[in-house]
Amino acid sequence: MKLMLIIGLPMMLAAMGSCKSEAKDKNESKEKPPVAVDVIIAGNSDFASDIEVNGTVLSEEMVELHPEVGGRLIYLNIPDGASVKKGTILARINDADLQAQLQQQKVQLELAEKTEQRLSKLLAVNGVDQASYDAALSQVNLFNANINVLHAQIDKTVIKAPFDGRLGLRLVSEGAYVSTSTVIGTLQETNKIKIDFSVPESYANLVKIGKSINIRTNASNEDFTATISAIEPQINTATRNIKVRARLNKGNINPGAFVKVLLNEKLKGIVVPTNSIIPDALSNQVVLVKGGKAAFQNVETGIRNSDVVEITDGIKIGDTIVVSGVLYVRPNGAVKIKRVRKS
């Protein structure tokens, strides 16, 4: 009796295992129903770029007014906010000592010139040797050089407007002692305005010299127009941005203001809805339908707006792209096209 139980137990276990295996095979043989999806057919489509970046308003020309030499201010002509012409004298530093030295050199020059003229006549009749005349001529040249040096030093005591513009606020008073680091005021050319801004390198094709762009300020709902005048040739290696400069066509914006730069342009290319892109740590993906199966495809993206994303690489015209039900499909899983949307 015991022997029969021992022999029968392995046979029962083998039979039970066989039943489980058959049930598992039956379950696996049942395929999951296909996922219903909406698709678009890839093709060249017209779409509008809607890129908005930050910009800073600058004057065409702007300088801080510093004296070139230290000293006491004896003249100051910096009315707050006044417009001035190029060459207008804005301030003078006390130059009494330089003027005295200049007068001294002029007296010595006059005497040296008389000596040179006298020796020149004597040299003509061999009344003096050449060396004596050369020494007298050298004295004349030396005093002329000294006078030129003093004129240059005196010029440094005068501060003039380097261009037509508008003065800022006066920062010192007449009679104050100033040094070369002292700012006595600012001058800006406000009738010409430029806007500096940066764009990502992927949008480089949206900025071209001569292109018109829209400028929007926080202070007003009015849009201004500007023309791109220069593009930095080197991309910033830290931010991967390109620096661009535009000049305002008309209107007036205060220098230093924060503005929004709108880069709008009609483009043509392969685009897909934003929600059909599957972001990945290394790349972006879309789901293609090939032979009734889902195929995940890596793609390169370009310009995007609130609705669509441009596909620059990874998709060919005519490919079928899943645009709804993306979260439910699995690689090589069965899909059923429910509707073909217009791209």
URVEN-V602351 format. One line per field, one symbol per residue. psi: psi as a letter, one per 30 degrees, with the letter a starting at -180 (. if undefined). burial: b if it has 16 or more other ideal C-beta (glycine too) atoms within 10 Angstrom, else e. Layout:
BEGIN
psi->???
burial->???
END
This chain:
BEGIN
psi->eeeeeeefeeeeeeeeeeeeeeeeeeeffjkkkkkklkllkkljkklkkikklklkkllekklkjkkfllakjfkkiikkglkllkfkkflkkkgeeeeeeeeeeeeeeeeeeeeeeefeeeefghflleeeeeeeeeeeeeeeeeeeeeeeeeeffkklkflkaklbkkfllkfkkllffkjfalkkjffkklkklkkkffgeffkkkfkklkkklfflfkklklkkfkkkfkkjfefhlkkkklkkelakkkkflklkkjjkkklkakllkeffkjklefllllkljjhglkkkkklklbklafelkkjfkfklkfkjkkfkgeffllkglklkjekjlk.
burial->eeeeeeeeeeeeeeeeeeeeeeeeeeeeeeeeeebebbbbebeebebebebebebebbbbebeebebeeebebeebbbeeeeebeeeeebbbbbbeebeebbeebeebbeebbebbeebeeebeeeebeeeebeebbebbeebeebbeebeebbeebebebeeebbbbebebeeeeebeeebebbbbbbbeebbbebbbeebbeebbeeeeebebebeeeeeebebebeeeeeeeeeeeebbbbbbebeeeebebebebebbbebeeeebbbbeebbbeeeeebbbbbbeeeebbebebebbbbeeebbbbeebbeeebbbbbbbbeebeeebebeeeeeeeb
END
